[in-house]
Amino acid sequence: MSKTVVVYHSGYGHTERVAQHVADGAEAELVAIDAEGNLPEGGWDKLNAADAIIFGTPTYMGGPSWQFKKFADASSKNWYGRAWQDKVFGGFTNSASPVGDKGTAMIQLQTLASQHGGIWVSLGMLPANTKAATHNDSNHLGGSVGLLVRSPSDAGVEEIPQGDLDTAKAYGQRVARLAARLRG
Ligand SMILES: Cc1cc2nc3c(=O)[nH]c(=O)nc-3n(C[C@H](O)[C@H](O)[C@H](O)COP(=O)(O)O)c2cc1C
């Protein structure tokens, strides 16, 4: 059994709900980055002990939130010691617009994992992009690098499209499954 940690920031709860679904699929522990960009007590130890780390952030102004970026910069201490070398990594981002520059935020998560010498897990799912596709279909946003989620700007936390939540759970399962395979 591999150990997976989902480390995420959420300003208003939407990304947190996504994180819960990813963690559900991965049977992972959640570590929340707080409003000041800090981890809770023991958070860094949990990340260091994990086989797989999944990053999560809302897309704010076309990139990760500043709180997530503070966490990313703070991880340079781990980078110096190669503490996360060869771990498995995944990532997700959530924003209001169907596109909304989620892709640039996602690439920053993938780059962060690569800086740490990690093994990145793609979404691994076909897009639902026919005329008949709806928000209830998995991967209706057509992600490939990682998990993309849309929370319309007037949607409450409970109104995140079911297709996105199903995709989140499936992606969590995929990251954990591949981490377990690599662990041997
Ligand atoms: C400061 C700020 C910047 C935002 N920038 C974007 C953006 O670039 N693209 C987009 O689609 N949505 C953007 N949004 C909308 C959020 O991504 C969206 O509301 C998301 O669900 C918030 O997640 P959270 O509740 O976890 O904070 C922005 C919201 C805020 C508060």
The ligand as an SDF file (V2000), in Angstrom:
LIG
                    3D

 31 33  0  0  0  0  0  0  0  0999 V2000
   -8.2090   36.5250   -6.8510 C   0  0  0  0  0  0  0  0  0  0  0  0
   -8.9780   35.6240   -7.7630 C   0  0  0  0  0  0  0  0  0  0  0  0
   -8.4950   35.4020   -9.0380 C   0  0  0  0  0  0  0  0  0  0  0  0
   -9.1780   34.5340   -9.9010 C   0  0  0  0  0  0  0  0  0  0  0  0
   -8.6550   34.3020  -11.1480 N   0  0  0  0  0  0  0  0  0  0  0  0
   -9.2720   33.4080  -11.9650 C   0  0  0  0  0  0  0  0  0  0  0  0
   -8.7070   33.0710  -13.2300 C   0  0  0  0  0  0  0  0  0  0  0  0
   -7.6290   33.5100  -13.6170 O   0  0  0  0  0  0  0  0  0  0  0  0
   -9.4030   32.2150  -14.0130 N   0  0  0  0  0  0  0  0  0  0  0  0
  -10.6200   31.6880  -13.6560 C   0  0  0  0  0  0  0  0  0  0  0  0
  -11.2030   30.9420  -14.4190 O   0  0  0  0  0  0  0  0  0  0  0  0
  -11.1470   31.9430  -12.4190 N   0  0  0  0  0  0  0  0  0  0  0  0
  -10.4960   32.7800  -11.5750 C   0  0  0  0  0  0  0  0  0  0  0  0
  -11.0120   33.0330  -10.3270 N   0  0  0  0  0  0  0  0  0  0  0  0
  -12.1650   32.2570   -9.8630 C   0  0  0  0  0  0  0  0  0  0  0  0
  -11.7170   31.0920   -8.9430 C   0  0  0  0  0  0  0  0  0  0  0  0
  -10.7450   30.3030   -9.5730 O   0  0  0  0  0  0  0  0  0  0  0  0
  -12.9170   30.2070   -8.5620 C   0  0  0  0  0  0  0  0  0  0  0  0
  -13.8820   30.9800   -7.9040 O   0  0  0  0  0  0  0  0  0  0  0  0
  -12.5130   29.0240   -7.7270 C   0  0  0  0  0  0  0  0  0  0  0  0
  -13.6140   28.1270   -7.6100 O   0  0  0  0  0  0  0  0  0  0  0  0
  -12.0660   29.4340   -6.3320 C   0  0  0  0  0  0  0  0  0  0  0  0
  -11.6570   28.2760   -5.6220 O   0  0  0  0  0  0  0  0  0  0  0  0
  -11.6330   28.2730   -4.0330 P   0  0  0  0  0  0  0  0  0  0  0  0
  -13.0600   28.3880   -3.5620 O   0  0  0  0  0  0  0  0  0  0  0  0
  -11.0110   26.9870   -3.6680 O   0  0  0  0  0  0  0  0  0  0  0  0
  -10.8120   29.4640   -3.6080 O   0  0  0  0  0  0  0  0  0  0  0  0
  -10.3720   33.9080   -9.4710 C   0  0  0  0  0  0  0  0  0  0  0  0
  -10.8340   34.1500   -8.1660 C   0  0  0  0  0  0  0  0  0  0  0  0
  -10.1570   34.9930   -7.3280 C   0  0  0  0  0  0  0  0  0  0  0  0
  -10.6690   35.2130   -5.9200 C   0  0  0  0  0  0  0  0  0  0  0  0
  1  2  1  0
  2  3  1  0
  2 30  2  0
  3  4  2  0
  4  5  1  0
  4 28  1  0
  5  6  2  0
  6  7  1  0
  6 13  1  0
  7  8  2  0
  7  9  1  0
  9 10  1  0
 10 11  2  0
 10 12  1  0
 12 13  2  0
 13 14  1  0
 14 15  1  0
 14 28  1  0
 15 16  1  0
 16 17  1  0
 16 18  1  0
 18 19  1  0
 18 20  1  0
 20 21  1  0
 20 22  1  0
 22 23  1  0
 23 24  1  0
 24 25  2  0
 24 26  1  0
 24 27  1  0
 28 29  2  0
 29 30  1  0
 30 31  1  0
M  END
$$$$
